[in-house]
Amino acid sequence: MWLTIATPPTDSLEQLDKIMGSVVPDGLRARYACQADGKFQIIAVWDSKDHADRFFREVLGPVLARVLGPEPSGAPAVSGMEVLREFIPATA
């Protein structure tokens, strides 16, 4: 599994909803929208690094252009890391 943290180039929750709802990426397990220090951050869990890389390389640009205009104000800053262990709470 691979986890990414991205800061999208928008400060609008409405635009963020449009970006997030416009595509269901291949290999995406979960995606969370958060806000830290006044900026949105998207935390996503992927099946693999390849799935995340493909999404950021091939899919996200056209989605941003469609929602934010042909020249969005910057690209998202993205960091990624391998998930070493997944802890799932036991159910009763």
C-alpha positions in Angstrom: 0.0 0.0 0.0 1.0 3.6 -0.6 -0.1 6.7 1.2 0.0 10.3 -0.3 -0.5 13.7 1.3 -1.3 16.4 -1.2 -2.0 20.1 -0.9 -4.3 21.1 -3.7 -4.0 24.5 -5.4 -7.4 25.8 -4.1 -8.7 27.4 -0.9 -12.3 26.8 -1.8 -14.2 23.9 -0.3 -16.7 24.0 -3.2 -13.8 23.6 -5.7 -12.3 20.9 -3.6 -15.6 19.0 -3.7 -15.7 19.3 -7.5 -12.1 18.0 -7.8 -12.7 15.1 -5.4 -16.0 14.1 -6.9 -15.0 14.3 -10.6 -13.1 11.1 -10.8 -12.7 7.7 -9.0 -9.1 6.8 -9.4 -8.0 3.3 -10.2 -6.3 1.7 -7.1 -7.7 4.2 -4.6 -8.7 2.6 -1.3 -9.6 5.8 0.7 -9.4 9.5 0.4 -9.7 12.1 3.2 -10.0 15.9 2.9 -8.4 17.7 5.9 -7.4 21.3 6.7 -4.2 22.2 8.5 -2.8 25.7 8.9 -5.6 27.1 6.7 -4.7 24.9 3.8 -6.5 21.8 2.5 -4.7 18.5 2.4 -5.8 15.3 0.8 -4.7 12.1 2.4 -5.1 9.1 0.1 -4.5 5.4 0.5 -3.6 3.5 -2.7 -3.1 -0.1 -3.6 0.4 0.8 -4.8 2.8 3.6 -5.6 2.2 2.9 -9.3 -1.5 3.6 -8.9 -0.8 6.9 -7.1 1.9 7.9 -9.6 -0.3 7.2 -12.6 -3.1 9.3 -11.1 -0.9 12.3 -10.4 0.8 12.0 -13.8 -2.1 11.3 -16.1 -5.4 12.1 -14.4 -5.1 15.0 -11.9 -3.9 17.6 -14.4 -7.0 17.5 -16.7 -9.3 17.4 -13.6 -7.7 20.5 -12.1 -7.9 22.3 -15.5 -11.5 21.4 -15.9 -12.5 22.6 -12.4 -10.0 25.4 -11.8 -9.4 26.6 -15.3 -6.7 25.9 -17.9 -4.0 27.4 -15.7 -4.6 26.5 -12.0 -2.6 28.5 -9.5 0.2 25.9 -9.1 0.3 22.1 -9.0 -0.4 20.2 -5.8 2.5 19.6 -3.5 2.6 15.8 -2.9 4.5 13.5 -0.6 4.2 9.8 -0.5 5.2 6.9 1.7 5.0 3.1 1.9 2.5 1.7 4.4 4.5 -0.8 6.4 1.6 -2.1 8.5 -2.1 -1.6 8.6 -3.9 -1.7 12.0 -7.6 -2.3 11.8 -9.5 -2.1 15.1 -11.1 -5.3 16.2 -14.9 -5.4 16.0 -17.0 -6.7 18.8 
